[in-house]
Amino acid sequence: MEKILEIRNLAVVRKQKVNSVPVLNDINFVIEKDELFCLVGESGCGKTTLALSIMKLLPKSFAVKSGEIYVNGKNVLAMDEKSIRNIRGKEMSIIFQDPGAYLDPLFTIGLHMKEALHEGIKTQREMMIYALNEVGLEPYVLHNYPHQLSGGQQQRVMIAMALINKPPLIIADEPTTALDILTTYQIINLLNTIREKYHPGMLFITHDLKLATRIGTRTGIMYNGYIVEIFIPGKTKPVHPYSSILMGAVHKHFTISKTMLSRQSDICPFFEKCPEKEIECQKQIPFVWNKDMTGIRCIKHGRNS
Amino acid sequence: MKIFFQRLKNHSKLAYFSFWFLIFFYIVSFLADLLAPYHFDHQFRNKPYHPPTKIHFVDENGHFHIRPFVYNMVVDDPVFRTYREDKSIRYPVKFFVDGPERKIFFIFKTTRYFFGVDEPAGIFLFGTDTYGRDIFSRLLYGGRISLSISIVGVLISFTLGMITGGIAGYFGGLLDQILMRFVEILMVFPSFYLMLSLRAMFPLNLSSIQVYFLIVLILSLIGWAGLARIIRGMVLSLKEEDYVLAAKSLGLSHWRILFFHIFPNTFSYTITALTISVPGYIIGEAALSLLGLGIQEPYPSWGNILSSTIGNLKVVGDAPWLLLAGAFIFAVLINFNLLGDALRNVLDPKNW
């Protein structure tokens, strides 16, 4: 299969005056063509940071410490500003969380879409209308301003902008968080239709594990800057202690205190809160890969499987 | 454009009126060559401090005339400069009269003016000054200078301020430090004294066109610093907005983001600041002219028409029409302020 996105040993830190805090550690995964890779994790575990580092749009206070990101075979992190600009929107595009904030209030939808289409295309209008049609919007919204549309319509516009150039990689960063449950359902259906039609590699970031297990072809679970487990929903069950807790949290009220997140990189990231911890967990835990591209970062469960 | 007028009208009738009032003022003063009955330096030596001419429709015998007419005014008392109407001959007001050649916008030649009367009578709608020059004509010609100085000056200083502030705010770092320290140096000087000293640096015997451009330049070089500061602050916060990140994710260049996404979002402030700062230029020009450093006689500007009354309190009682230039300045200023206030609300798409 064709590798659309490949991340190798990615580590990102947030720079501070004296030291730098690790945000992402040892991220390794591959997204293939026509795959919907879901990334699940609680707030603050680094999901958005990961999405932004793929786009090379990290804020200035963040820095990539090590690792490589390949989009369509091109090393994104080694690129200069100009060549990355040519890739953004063309070979990879991103759908953001809160569509209202990510649309310029002074631009009509038509102007937004014109910007998404790179210059020099003659059939601009046809392409814009086609893309809007794809996401189920009428052509008249081209003349509307973002605030005149509903949240669901705004998100559809964002999706239309993301797919107008038919990029091989689409990153969706919690695209349904700001929407109600029915609109969420519609947007998910829409993303599925698009995937069936254009077969892009998709990275779907969410904190809704239920949703992720339903739509994803593979699902990764993130905790504290680490990917702790990758599993195939429906085929394998998540076995990492954190994944089990997360699965449990879907059904019952379960709170994990978030006050003391361990940022030590030399022990298991979930060590402090793990119900099944052992003494030997207090060392660097490698990510154990299985043959079907799944894997786990846990001594106990990794050993068993 | 049509929608804009509709919105402005709906938002505030007063601002809508101000808008058309200002448009009218600009058109009238730029067509001064056509509309003014006399050239600005045409002197009636025998008619100094002539009061505004009365326009008559009914003559002495009670006959009504459709065409308005004036009487020639003759000096009654040369010491106190009082005039009386010589009612023996009627001088009808003629429209599209012939006269010496003038150039509209320095391009189109015209020998016909909108209205006038035959000599020796004169039609002085707002009276005459010390040299017997028609104040109405001078106000029209002066408006051309005063109003265009404000527009050109505002455009120069806003372009400078926006670009400097925008670059400093968007790119930040060392560039920001250098630009802002420079702006602060400019802001340290009290603007009026800076204006005076800048003017004093240049020779006094310049042609009026040179003086005009000099004044525009001086006023706009003083005005941009404060704006650059504010724009920088706005850009600093706007560049963190989510839609800027979204624009970056579409692969747009920095310049495109700055000019197409960030600047338009500062317009809600800038347009208001722009209309409100226009009066500053009119006043600045008036202040320079008042001190004799601006537009020089015989070329009129509202400032130097007003300055001819300075130190001459007698005119307040005897020839109050000389103060009309002040009324014109006031009218334009208040209308700009009203319009600027309304524009901010009208141009925000969230209110549509």
Contacts between the chains, C-beta under 8 A, distances in Angstrom:
chain1	res1	chain2	res2	distance
A	55	B	249	5.5
A	57	B	245	6.3
A	57	B	248	5.7
A	57	B	249	6.1
A	84	B	251	8.0
A	85	B	251	4.6
A	85	B	252	7.5
A	85	B	253	6.3
A	86	B	251	6.4
A	87	B	251	7.0
A	88	B	248	7.2
A	88	B	249	5.7
A	88	B	250	6.4
A	88	B	251	3.5
A	89	B	249	6.8
A	89	B	250	4.2
A	89	B	251	4.1
A	90	B	251	6.5
A	93	B	249	6.8
A	93	B	250	7.5
A	94	B	249	4.8
A	96	B	242	6.7
A	96	B	245	7.6
A	96	B	246	6.1
A	96	B	249	7.9
A	98	B	242	6.9
A	101	B	241	7.3
A	101	B	242	4.0
A	101	B	243	6.8
A	102	B	242	4.6
A	102	B	243	5.4
A	102	B	245	7.2
A	102	B	246	4.1
A	103	B	243	5.9
A	103	B	246	7.2
A	104	B	243	4.3
A	104	B	246	7.9
A	104	B	247	7.2
A	104	B	261	5.4
A	104	B	264	7.9
A	104	B	265	7.4
A	105	B	243	7.6
A	105	B	265	7.5
A	105	B	349	6.2
A	105	B	350	6.4
A	106	B	264	4.7
A	106	B	265	6.0
A	106	B	267	7.9
A	106	B	349	5.9
A	107	B	261	7.6
A	115	B	247	7.0
A	115	B	250	5.8
A	115	B	252	6.3
A	115	B	260	7.8
A	116	B	250	5.2
A	118	B	251	7.1
A	145	B	349	4.9
A	145	B	352	7.1
A	147	B	349	7.1
A	147	B	350	5.7
A	158	B	246	7.9
A	161	B	250	7.1
